[in-house]
Amino acid sequence: MPEPDFAGLGQAAQAAFRPHFAEVERRSRRRRRRTRAAGVAGLVAVVAVGAGLVWRGLPSDDGAADRIGTLAPPGRLDRTPDFVPTPDPSASARGGTPAPSTVTGRMLAGDLRHLYLRYRDCQGDNCAIRLAASVDGGATWESYPLPVPDNSGVHLRVVAPRTLVAEVETRPRDAEGRIDIRRSEEFWLASNDGGVNWRRTELTEVAAVPETFRPLAWVPNLDGLTVLAADPTTGDVVRLARKVPLHSARVIEDMPAGAGLWVTGWTDRRVGSVREPNGTVSENKVIYSGSAIRVSRDGGRTWRQSVLPEDILAGGNFGAAALAIGDRVAYAVGQLDGELRVYRSEDQGRNWRRTAARAEVGDRMIQAGLRPDGTLLIQVGILAGENPVMFEGLDRGERLREVPVGPGASAVALPDGYAQPGNQDSSGGWLSEDGVRWRYVGPPTIRR
């Protein structure tokens, strides 16, 4: 279950912090349609935060006690927060730098008890990178230093209840305070004890990903997508030697062991002109076509590719259609000219058939997932300003019924339940024992 920090992108050298997500969404909207520019259910929620929780301070043995804040509880909640909260209008005006009391990152779960949150503790423009960890479902939290230089970009993944891996990109500054990409370093860390201790781990190239390893989402290189996977026991990370020949592709992570490797992307690209929503024409844009799905059942030694008859996309910077993958049925969901399309596969991604489901959704980001009973859930729009809607698939995706917006469309199966990070404007998370009834867990805050 990923916690994005844009490590590995060249653009990371231009800013020490990611911008507010609403700004990212605004900028990416122009490249989310079929011609995209390259590079650039009922729900029952139970409040599980508020008074009565125990919060522990940060350890003082990491040499930073004089400048590191303490974890403190969030303000008392009189109701369960909205699943898609209205973003703070002042966030974009503040720029990407979080205030000293701001917790950043998204809450990740190894199981219903082990929760993790990567955050930055800042004084001015200098931020220490730390990990908040809970072993009791968010009732209490401990904070641990990450062994990385201040201001580093850290992309955290949880691959088992107590096994974490982190992709790190250091961001050293020059004498004028600007990031010096020439001195930047990239490396991987692994922890087997819930983030208390970390070690460096080297990427190992393999001909096939072991069946027990967990695939990791990875930003594609310019010459193709490299599939990465992590060992849930040790945290060791491997890299598939053979690259996936799809453009702007995305690996589906958080897949259960034995489910194979699934990738969504585009077969073709060309350079041309694109008419923008405001009527202007942009030249020399890379235009993608051929919405494709590749599946490997042998760790990446061999692949089977299917190209959908329509160039549907789900939005975002990478990948084509959104995929919801079950034991027997898989769905590919996206929009074409603002109309929702649903494709279904009943043979592990070999063949896909378009269902009769239709809905006008416009140009909004789409997420898709499955309930434990196999019911398809589709969320259209992820920010309050997009007026999100959620659909439940009926008759194996042949019909759609609108349901209240809530967790489920991007939920991750855990050993003892399900978890879903909060909206991009929230550092909280949602947990469920059965994938139907959800409870909210709020993040700690930083106080000085």
Protein Blocks (a to p, Z undefined) as FASTA:
>chain_A
ZZdehioiaklmmpcbdcdfklmmmmmmmmmcmbdcehiopaddddfedehiacddddfk
lopmmmpccdddddddfbdcdfbdcddfklmmnombdcfklcedjdddfblmlccddddd
dehjbccddddddfegomaccdddddbdehiacddddfbfklccdddddddddfkopacf
klgccdddddfegomaccdddddddfbdcfkbccddddddfkbccdddddfknopacddf
bacfbehiacdehiaehkapaddddfbdcddddddfkopacehiacdehiaddddfehom
accddddfbdcdebdjedjddcdddfkbccddddeehiacddddfegolaccddfbdcde
bjadddddddfkopacddehjbfklopaddddeehhlaccdddddehjlcccdfklccdd
ddfkbcbdcddfklmaccddddddddZZ
